[in-house]
Amino acid sequence: MTPLSDSDIQNALAGLPAWNLSGNAIQRIFEFSDFARAMEFVNQVAAEAEEANHHPDILINYSRVTLTLTSHDSGGLTKRDVAMARKISSLSGKAAA
C-alpha cells in the first residue's frame, strides 16, 4: 500500500481528534478510570486488530494506554492506519473511561 502524502495525513488527522503525528506514525493516548478499564479497552483493540490484520504498538501505564499506528511494510502511514485509528476511536467511546 502506498504511504499517504503530507497533505493526506493532515486531512486524515483533521478527522481524528486527539490523534497526533509522531514521526511516520500516528499516536493517541487514552486515559481510563483504572487498570481494569484500560485492559478492557486494550482487549477490544486487540480483537479489532486481529480481525483487520493490522496491529498497533500498545504501551500500557496503569490506566493510560498509548497506541501508535504505522504501516511498517509500506514505510509510513497508509489508509489502513487511518481506518484502524477511526475504529479504535469508536471503541474508546464504548469503554468505560
C-alpha positions in Angstrom: 0.0 0.0 0.0 1.2 3.5 -0.9 2.1 5.8 2.0 -0.1 8.9 2.4 1.2 12.3 1.3 1.8 15.0 3.9 -1.5 16.7 2.9 -3.4 13.4 3.0 -2.0 12.9 6.6 -3.1 16.4 7.7 -6.6 15.8 6.2 -6.8 12.5 8.0 -5.7 14.0 11.3 -8.4 16.7 11.0 -11.0 13.9 11.2 -9.2 12.0 14.0 -9.5 14.1 17.2 -6.7 13.5 19.8 -4.5 11.6 17.3 -1.1 13.2 16.6 1.6 12.7 14.1 4.7 11.1 15.7 7.5 10.6 13.1 6.0 8.4 10.4 3.2 7.2 12.7 0.0 8.5 14.4 -0.4 8.2 18.1 -3.1 8.7 20.7 -3.2 8.5 24.5 -6.3 7.1 26.1 -6.9 7.5 29.9 -9.3 5.4 31.9 -10.5 5.3 35.5 -8.4 2.3 36.4 -6.2 -0.6 35.1 -9.2 -2.9 34.6 -10.9 -0.4 32.3 -7.6 0.2 30.4 -7.2 -3.6 29.9 -10.8 -4.0 28.7 -10.1 -1.3 26.1 -6.8 -3.0 25.0 -8.5 -6.3 24.6 -11.1 -4.7 22.4 -8.4 -3.1 20.3 -6.6 -6.4 20.1 -9.7 -8.1 18.7 -10.2 -5.5 16.1 -6.5 -5.5 15.1 -6.6 -9.3 14.7 -9.7 -9.0 12.5 -8.1 -6.3 10.3 -4.6 -8.0 10.5 -3.2 -4.5 11.3 -1.7 -4.2 14.8 -0.9 -1.0 16.7 2.0 -0.7 19.1 0.5 -0.7 22.6 2.0 0.8 25.7 0.1 0.4 29.0 0.9 2.5 32.0 -1.7 1.5 34.6 -4.8 3.5 33.4 -3.1 5.2 30.5 -2.9 3.4 27.1 -0.8 4.8 24.3 -1.5 3.4 20.8 0.8 4.0 17.8 -0.1 3.1 14.2 2.1 2.9 11.1 2.4 0.6 8.2 5.9 -0.8 8.6 5.7 -2.7 5.4 4.9 0.4 3.4 7.3 2.7 5.2 4.8 5.2 6.6 1.2 6.0 7.2 -1.4 4.5 4.9 -5.2 4.3 4.6 -5.1 1.2 6.8 -3.7 3.2 9.7 -6.4 5.9 9.3 -9.1 3.2 9.1 -7.7 1.5 12.3 -7.5 4.8 14.1 -11.1 5.5 13.3 -12.1 2.1 14.6 -10.1 2.5 17.8 -11.6 5.9 18.4 -15.1 4.4 18.1 -14.1 1.7 20.7 -12.9 4.3 23.2 -16.4 5.7 23.4 -17.7 2.2 24.3 -15.1 1.6 27.0 -15.8 2.9 30.5 -13.4 5.8 30.8 
